[in-house]
Amino acid sequence: MTVQLVEPDTPARPKLPPLVRMIVRRLLSASVVLLIVTVVVFAFIHAAPGGPEQAIAGREATPEQLEAIREANHLNDPLWQQYARYAVSLAHLDLGTSYTRNEPVATSIATAAGVTLPLLLATWVLSTILGAMLGLFTARRQGSRADRAVVGFTVVGASSPVFATGILVSYIFGVRLGWLPTLGVGDGGLDTVRHLALPVLTTTVVLLASTTRFARVRFGQVLDEDQVTFARARGLSSQYIVRTIVLKNSAVQMITLAGAVLVAMTGGLVVVEQVYGLPGIGTLLITGITMRDIPIVQGVTLVVAVLVVLINLVVDVLCFVVDPRLRKGLETEA
Amino acid sequence: MTGADTLLVERLPRPRRSLWRPKVPIAVVISLVFLAVAVLCVCAPFIAPHDPSFINPAESFRGPSAEHLLGTDQLGRDIVSRIIAGARTAVLAPLLLAAGTVLISTALAVLAGYAGGRVDGVIGRVNDVLYSIPSLTVAIVVVGVTGGGFALSICVLMIFALPANIRLLRAAVLERVHLPYIEAARTLGVSTPRILVTQLVPAISPLIVTSFFLQVTFAIVELSSLSFLGLGVPPGSPDWGRMLAENRSALSSNVWATAGPGLCLVALAVSANLIGDWLYTKYEQAGRSR
């Protein structure tokens, strides 16, 4: 057995600050992600049987009309040319024009985002903050009756499909009690708030299960650490322990969790919007798929993918800023 | 010294409940029973009281009766029979998906963890990229535009389920790669595939089993979400997720047409989750006491 000493490599050129290097590396991998998503969606949508011409022209269209539509939308060109054209228009920040809605894809997405974004933000804030609070509450009294009740809820909540929870919630509060509307988005203002209440409740309940569970485990780990015992021995208040030790030590995990919740919602809200008949991004995607509206489907998936990539980047940067140990780690690693 | 210790121990609060605690939690027992019933439904669809696709418009949305225990749906089909028939896709597909995911991720994780270096790097990079793709959205698009196909939805969801599992299992492999018995096997000249299969995989097998059950839960939730959206399973087939979508409009005339399959879905997912959790806790405790 030989002891190997690795020579520390001398940097040939002045190195960029670690944060910048990390962001550059992340952006590189992000572009790979976006490339894969666009190519996969493009390939499947064009390889799939049934083109968009039928949806545009209607049932009575003659073969000549269908052919004209295919020709007008360049659907007869070789696939790589179509992808190249798509990529060029993307480079001009142009998502194209919807086949069936007669408006730019960007406009459709912006309109739909007006429904989805409030839903997304409200659910995100509620489920993350309530989850952290419940997690802390239960982590501090593990094994108690309250803790076991909450854990039971998280198991059931986390393994219920969101549409099942949604149907239950809308049945109880919408149909049985008749407190809140269960369909559509209302006509703006307070009415919209009322219409969004049940979708927000549904998604929050489902996500709360995961966030509580995660927060409880992490807070529990920190509370088990020697530093907490030592702080207790020094007679520091539990308020101090929670604020300075527990929260600081779990900040990275909680930021990651908040990001993961957002990412999970990009898929989950598609289902929630179907349950409550909301004209949001998810509904736009589903109708786009059934109508074979290629630009819409491509546009929505791209926007969602960009969103996810951005979320991941922000999460990484935040963790990096919050935790000096990570910064140190990056410096020694590189 | 010892005296002081005992004093301290005596002053500690005693555990409140000294009642007899079963070795296996009751919830897990119930879960196992439910899984067994579900598997029975898969193996013996003929226990269904009616033909699950027998249409009788005269009996549309009837409430529960002696003839139809959970009533009927819009086309007068028996809900109980459809639930039993639906167990096939509801149980088999998640099991298949989970088995595939766990198998592939074990292979890749063991490879990455044992080989290290470039192999590990490549698998890690690909993993990172896959991990940051919005999986359900892409799955919806891919399954939706190709006109469904249950096998395709299983494959797509499987690919997206890989990264998390590979990460988990790889970490477990890394903990063991440098243990003396692996090194001993290598010194004795045991071939690499043999070391992987006979030494490493058994060492992480508790974790493999655990992630299998947790994967089943995810698979149940995601697959049923796809069928709720009308993707994946063909129309008319007795799938629990699809039944919820079809029957929810008639909640007032027959609640059970929706509640029945919904409860089965949740119970199935919860069962798999509880069993997985229980195994995981056992595995963790075993690790700690070592």
Interface residues (C-beta under 8 A of the other chain):
Chain A: S29 A30 V32 V33 I36 V37 V40 V41 F44 I45 A47 A48 P49 G50 V155 V156 A158 S159 S160 P161 V162 F163 A164 I167 L168 Y171 V175 V263 T266 G267 G268 V270 V271 Q274 L285 I286 I289 T290 R292 V297 V300 T301 V304 A305 L307 V308 V309 N312
Chain B: R125 D128 V129 S132 I133 P134 S135 L136 T137 V138 A139 I140 V141 V142 G144 V145 T146 G147 T217 I220 V221 S224 S225 F228 L229 G241 L244 A245 R248 L251 S252 V255 T258 G262 L265 V266 A269 V270 A272 N273 L274 D277
